[in-house]
């Protein structure tokens, strides 16, 4: 089974950076749109449509940010878990190697 499952903690770290970049980009886009007021666009109908879009965009981007934050926390937790398992395995293998080379009289 171990041959079929591999976790690349460096890739998980890169994925976290990508998610954080998405949140930053989303915040920057929303901030840029905050400066555009509906009364600057044109007709009353277009102004109302822009106001509606601004409200939906704000709500949608906030919900997306919450989801990205939740995914980021899960990935961070998984990455930490994989790293802890890797360290424990490395220690166990080193201990076994030391035990076998010392003829069963390894340091404890």
C-alpha positions in Angstrom: 0.0 0.0 0.0 2.9 2.4 0.8 3.9 2.2 -2.9 0.7 4.0 -3.9 0.6 6.8 -1.4 3.1 9.6 -1.3 3.0 13.0 0.2 5.3 15.8 -0.9 5.4 18.3 2.0 7.3 20.8 -0.2 4.4 20.7 -2.7 2.0 21.2 0.2 4.0 24.3 1.2 3.8 25.6 -2.4 0.1 25.0 -2.4 -0.3 27.0 0.8 1.6 29.9 -0.8 -0.7 29.7 -3.8 -3.8 29.8 -1.6 -2.4 32.8 0.4 -1.8 34.5 -2.9 -5.4 33.9 -4.0 -6.7 35.5 -0.8 -4.3 38.5 -1.3 -5.4 38.9 -5.0 -9.1 38.7 -4.0 -8.7 41.3 -1.3 -6.8 43.6 -3.7 -9.5 43.2 -6.4 -12.3 44.0 -3.9 -10.3 47.0 -2.6 -9.9 48.3 -6.2 -13.6 48.0 -6.8 -14.5 49.8 -3.6 -13.2 53.0 -5.2 -15.6 52.8 -8.1 -19.0 54.3 -7.3 -22.1 53.5 -9.2 -22.9 57.1 -9.8 -19.6 57.4 -11.8 -20.7 54.8 -14.4 -23.5 56.2 -16.4 -27.3 55.6 -16.6 -29.4 55.0 -13.5 -30.1 51.4 -14.6 -26.4 50.7 -15.1 -25.6 52.4 -11.8 -28.2 50.1 -10.0 -26.7 47.0 -11.7 -23.2 48.0 -10.6 -24.4 48.5 -7.1 -26.0 45.1 -7.1 -22.8 43.6 -8.5 -20.7 45.3 -5.9 -22.9 43.8 -3.1 -22.8 40.3 -4.6 -19.1 40.5 -5.3 -18.3 41.5 -1.7 -20.4 38.7 -0.3 -19.1 36.2 -2.7 -15.4 37.2 -2.2 -15.9 37.1 1.6 -17.3 33.5 1.3 -14.5 32.5 -1.0 -11.9 33.9 1.4 -13.5 31.9 4.3 -13.4 28.7 2.2 -9.8 29.3 1.2 -8.8 30.0 4.8 -10.4 26.7 5.9 -8.6 24.8 3.1 -5.4 26.5 4.1 -5.8 25.4 7.7 -6.5 21.8 6.6 -3.4 21.8 4.3 -1.2 23.3 7.1 -2.4 20.6 9.5 -1.8 17.8 7.0 1.6 19.1 6.1 2.6 19.3 9.8 1.3 15.7 10.3 3.3 14.4 7.4 6.4 16.1 8.6 6.0 14.7 12.1 5.6 11.2 10.6 8.6 11.6 8.4 10.7 12.7 11.5 9.5 9.8 13.5 10.2 7.3 10.7 13.7 8.8 10.2 14.4 8.5 13.9 13.1 4.9 14.0 15.3 3.9 11.0 18.3 5.6 12.5 17.7 3.9 15.9 17.3 0.5 14.1 20.5 1.1 12.1 22.5 2.1 15.1 21.1 -1.0 17.0 22.1 -3.3 14.2 25.6 -1.9 13.9 26.3 -2.0 17.6 25.3 -5.6 17.9 22.3 -4.9 20.0 24.2 -2.7 22.5 23.2 0.7 21.0 22.8 3.8 23.1 19.4 4.3 24.7 
